[in-house]
Amino acid sequence: MSVRTFAILIMTAAALIPVSQAHAEDRSDDGLSISGDVRIRYELLEGQYRPSLPPNDDALTIQTAIAADYRTGPWHFSAELVDARGYWIDAPGAAGTTEVNALELSRASIGYRDGPVEVTAGRLHLNLGSRRLSARNAFRNTINSFTGLRLDWHGDAGDTLTAFYTLPHTRLPSDRASLVNNRVRWDRESFDLTFWGTHYSRPDLFAGITLQANVFGLNERDGANGPTRNRKLLTAGARLHRSPEPDQWDIDFEGAVQTGTVRQSTAANAPLQDVRAFFAHAEIGYSVDLPGKPRISVLFDIASGDDPRSANFTRFDTLFGARRWEFGPSGIFGPLARTNIISPGLRLEATPGSRWDVMALWRPAWAHNRRDRFGNSSLVDASGTSGRFAGHMIEARIGHWLIEDTLRLEAGTALLTSGALLDAAPNAPGFGDTRYAYGQMTVSF
């Protein structure tokens, strides 16, 4: 029996068990719950920064997610269908497998808890720590999924330890014609790509500060996913975090180093390189105890880029992390990424009403290594003569719960000014500043 067939049987069985039967166990969280949401978003981009694409682009994306959870005593059965589709997608265009993954069983698992230990097996989402290295995507239209085994230990002090061994899903289809037509094709997982590791979290270590530490491994080889660079990466990191509170300073410091080996190219006979990469994030914020709960924060990110003259490979791989809340909207925009970047920033957030939230962000950005491709842009100047400065990214966003917890409206805009690197790189498209806007509606039930 395949993993997908097994998961569908789990979801069906959970739906057939009467909710009243679960309540007989006298547990407040026992029973069947079904939830979901539908999000419709329109995106518009002018002044394309990516090479070999038209100057303007737009897309209408729709994400539908339906989840079923059944709990009885120590058992937890869980399943979620996610349908991510794109319309008005140009060929060529920026939209790809991050926007389209039609009708996929994204999550389907069985969990069992005995005291402080919980074991989960099946299809999973891995939302770990800061989400910079492993995340269930929030803004992106498609979601990272994994098949494997997860173990969670819950300590008396509120600390948790998570260990996992998984096969990341390769989103399918990936060819342009199938994406444009929202063709349904089940995602693929195999032992040719494995993701494993541990994550530890200790709340209130001192002065309200949470300590988190992680070790993640990624092993890749040629096989079902075609020729690869045979990444064998070990990423070790730690984080100190204090959540925002009125009239108080908050912090978020995180860093990671990455070692291992990678081939110079996807060619089977390409020589191996040792990996020596890193990233760091620093943020200090203050929440003013005033109406609207304004919070201002300064932030700084650095992630190493690769120098082709070096014997080592030094570009940081962000693994399965998310980036929207720090580097601006992803979708068909998303020029900044946690790789080959140096970027300070200034952010202002407020909630002017019980159902309103606003945010503004400013980030100038430089390439960490001027000879490597910049961020998520595919722009590269191997000679380094174009310099490091990419430009300024300015973003503004507003959200409103029209019906609390049920109907949310959101709109945002972003501007990426074209700095020397984006203007002068040999493969720069030459369309000038990039302007982006989106509007979306989310219905939850």
Secondary structure, DSSP 8 states (H G I E B T S, - for coil): --HHHHHHHHHHHHHHS-HHHHHTT--TT-EEEEEEEEEEEEEEEES--STTS-SEEEEEEEEEEEEEEEEETTEEEEEEEEEEEEES--SS-S--TTT-EEEEEEEEEEEEEETTEEEEEEEE----TTSSSB---SSSSS---EEEEEEEEE-TTS-EEEEEEEEE-B-S--SHHHHHTT-----B--TTEEEEEEEEEEEEEETTEEEEEEEEEEEE-SBTTBS----EEEEEEEEEEE---BTEEEEEEEEEEEEEEEESSSSTT--EEEEEEEEEEEEEEEE-SSTT--EEEEEEEEE----TTSSSB-----TB---HHHH--TTTT----SSSEEEEEEEEEEEEETTEEEEEEEEEEE-SSTTS--TTT----TT-TT-SEEEEEEEEEEEEEEETTTEEEEEEEEEE---HHHHHSTT-----SEEEEEEEEEEE-
